Every structure is written in structure tokens, then in C-alpha cells.
């Protein structure tokens, strides 16, 4: 039996004043205690061009959702002036904060597509957010993307392109020309937000279609390499510039999993008390904070416990199959478990030890400088049949690097206390 399709939440449309203009806003109700997901559209996008996707995300996650059209797009107030090179910075740092304040939205989850993804990243570098999801974002200008924009510009003249675009915008000419002209301007070639990305500490899910004609995988790889917080990557085959249309179900599932994981304790954020067996839910995902592994600790560990030359001899390793020293697999699975323990869930003596570890696999080498995050899934919670004060907790560990690759997997079995009665 297949997975149940994601339904669509109810929508309310309104107009909100921000930065001196009336902006078209669409709202979806959700859990009042949950972070609001804020959608930021692409260069030719609008509220309507998202179609039913925001409603499906609202239904899938239970979060409130806000979608808006930037000035000059959709049914928002018109705009006559051309765009400057810093137009995305202006939107992220001037317009969006005022709009969020007007709607009393604090600590949102930003969900941006293309230019909207870049706006989300710029905002997250300067303001508090719960998380960021970006699809086909730009962090620097690629010539292949510029060439695709120029090609589009040359092909629309003798078609019904603007008539079709008019279904989604009051001023389709401005919506297209404003975006097209600034991206093709020579001065825009130097546009780059890698510095801003380095300031992001919130969790990020970055999604890219392998067949995107406007940007390559280098864009999201750059986010993973540069961001200061944990980054998950989703690289979709048979997918172009609009993952939410080309691979809708995959994006919905990835977004739901990512959002459900937000707010889980991360390393360094201990709870102050441990979790008893009944505090875990099967299927729950716990995400650690990121950890950057150094060459020194790789070599120190290996010299003590796994002194193979690929771990301790740089000259030998440089001529070997990996091109550099790599971490011992035993070190990576130990690190994965450490990242879980440092959430604080085993504090206060709730852990009573365990009989072992199963199904350990070393899938991708871990190199010096890799930024690693453990994604822990609660596989099983089972009360003991013979001792009423304890039970079995089985966890699946998936240690991922900053490229989104899974390096090490394994499962642990731990005996955990059941909460005392009264």
C-alpha cells in the first residue's frame, strides 16, 4: 500500500503593508506553538505560482504558513524602478523583517526558491530563524545560469509568454524584465553571498535538481562547506530548476522530516535531565549539531587505536586511494555516539549500559576538515518483560558530512530506565 498523499490546508488571502507598499499575502493556519514557514518565491514567482505547494507543506507539517509576493510581482503593489545589484539584500534585510513584524511572526522557518532561496540565506545570516529550506538557491553567479537567462530572453518575443505570465502577475512585463535585466547586467557578475552564508548557524536543508539549467550542484555544496550550522543536502536526479514541481513528493517528504527535526536538542544544549524510555517515540529523528574533525585528532586517535598508514602517515596516504589521511571507521562511529550522548538524553543515570552495537558500515571516507552531523532515528522502544523498571532503546545512527553524504551508519542497543511511578 502506497504512502498517503499529502492533503492541502485552507488558505486565507490578504494585503499587508511593508516597506511602503501593499504586499499580497496568503496565510495557512497551523499549530500556534509551531514556527511559521515563510515562502520566498523565485525571480518570476508570486503567491499564485506556488500553486498548491504551500498548502501541502502546511498540511504535512502542521505548521502555520505565510506566502507573499514581492513588490512588482503577483498582485502586490506595482514597481516602476529597475533593480540594483543588492536587490536581494534589500528584500532580506529591509522588507522581510518589516513584513514579519507586521504579522507578529518570530523565529520563522524560511522556505525559498531560486532568488527567494538567496533572500532566505541573507536573512538567516542576520536574523533569528528556526531553520532554512532552499531550493535551487544562488550564492554566486554561474555563467551557465546567465546564459540560460539570456537564452530565455531571446525566445519570448514572438510567443504568448507574457500572456501566460499575466495569469500570475498584474505587470508581467516588469516581473520578467526587472529580473532578467539585473541578472544580465555586467555589474551583477560579481554578486556573491558566501560571506553571508558563513554567518548562518541555523539548520539548513538545501535542495538542488541535477538538471537545473540555472545553477549547478556547486551552489548547495558551497552552502554545506561554508555555513556555520548543520546543513543537509538533497540532490535530485531528473529534476530541473523547480524541485517542488519536478519532484514534489520527494521535496515534501524531505521538508517534513527536516522541519520535524527542528527544535530537537543539539550538542551543547543539554536538557538538564535525561529521557526515560517512554519519552522516546519510534520514528523520532534527533539531529546533533555539527562537528568539524581535525587532522590532529584523526591522527591521535589512529596512533592509539587503529595505526594503519592511511590514518597516520600523510605521505603514504597522499599516494593511496583516498588522496589524504582519513579517519578510522572506529573513530567515526564513536563520534556519532558521542554526538548523541552530548544531547543530554542519557543524563541523570537513565542509561544503564547496553549489550552492543549492530550493522556498523563505513560508506564514505571522513577527511580532515569534514563537518559531521549525526542523524539519530529511534528504531525501537521495548519495555523489559522481566524487569519493570527498564526497557530496550534501539537507535539508528547516520553520520553525515557537510556535503550531505552518509559516511557511517550503525545501530546501538541501550538499556534505559522507565520513569518511576509517582
HELIX and SHEET records of a PDB file:
HELIX    1   1 UNK A   48  UNK A   50  5                                   3    
HELIX    2   2 UNK A   53  UNK A   61  1                                   9    
HELIX    3   3 UNK A   87  UNK A   90  1                                   4    
HELIX    4   4 UNK A   91  UNK A   95  3                                   5    
HELIX    5   5 UNK A   96  UNK A  102  1                                   7    
HELIX    6   6 UNK A  115  UNK A  126  1                                  12    
HELIX    7   7 UNK A  143  UNK A  155  1                                  13    
HELIX    8   8 UNK A  161  UNK A  165  1                                   5    
HELIX    9   9 UNK A  172  UNK A  184  1                                  13    
HELIX   10  10 UNK A  186  UNK A  190  5                                   5    
HELIX   11  11 UNK A  194  UNK A  197  1                                   4    
HELIX   12  12 UNK A  218  UNK A  226  1                                   9    
HELIX   13  13 UNK A  243  UNK A  246  1                                   4    
HELIX   14  14 UNK A  248  UNK A  261  1                                  14    
HELIX   15  15 UNK A  277  UNK A  279  5                                   3    
HELIX   16  16 UNK A  295  UNK A  305  1                                  11    
HELIX   17  17 UNK A  309  UNK A  312  1                                   4    
HELIX   18  18 UNK A  314  UNK A  318  1                                   5    
HELIX   19  19 UNK A  329  UNK A  341  1                                  13    
HELIX   20  20 UNK A  347  UNK A  349  5                                   3    
SHEET    1   A 8 UNK A  11  UNK A  18  0                                        
SHEET    2   A 8 UNK A  21  UNK A  28 -1                                        
SHEET    3   A 8 UNK A  65  UNK A  68 -1                                        
SHEET    4   A 8 UNK A  37  UNK A  40  1                                        
SHEET    5   A 8 UNK A 109  UNK A 113  1                                        
SHEET    6   A 8 UNK A 131  UNK A 135  1                                        
SHEET    7   A 8 UNK A 204  UNK A 209  1                                        
SHEET    8   A 8 UNK A 231  UNK A 236  1                                        
SHEET    1   B 3 UNK A 285  UNK A 287  0                                        
SHEET    2   B 3 UNK A 371  UNK A 383 -1                                        
SHEET    3   B 3 UNK A 291  UNK A 292 -1                                        
SHEET    1   C 5 UNK A 285  UNK A 287  0                                        
SHEET    2   C 5 UNK A 371  UNK A 383 -1                                        
SHEET    3   C 5 UNK A 390  UNK A 400 -1                                        
SHEET    4   C 5 UNK A 406  UNK A 417 -1                                        
SHEET    5   C 5 UNK A 356  UNK A 362 -1                                        
END                                                                             
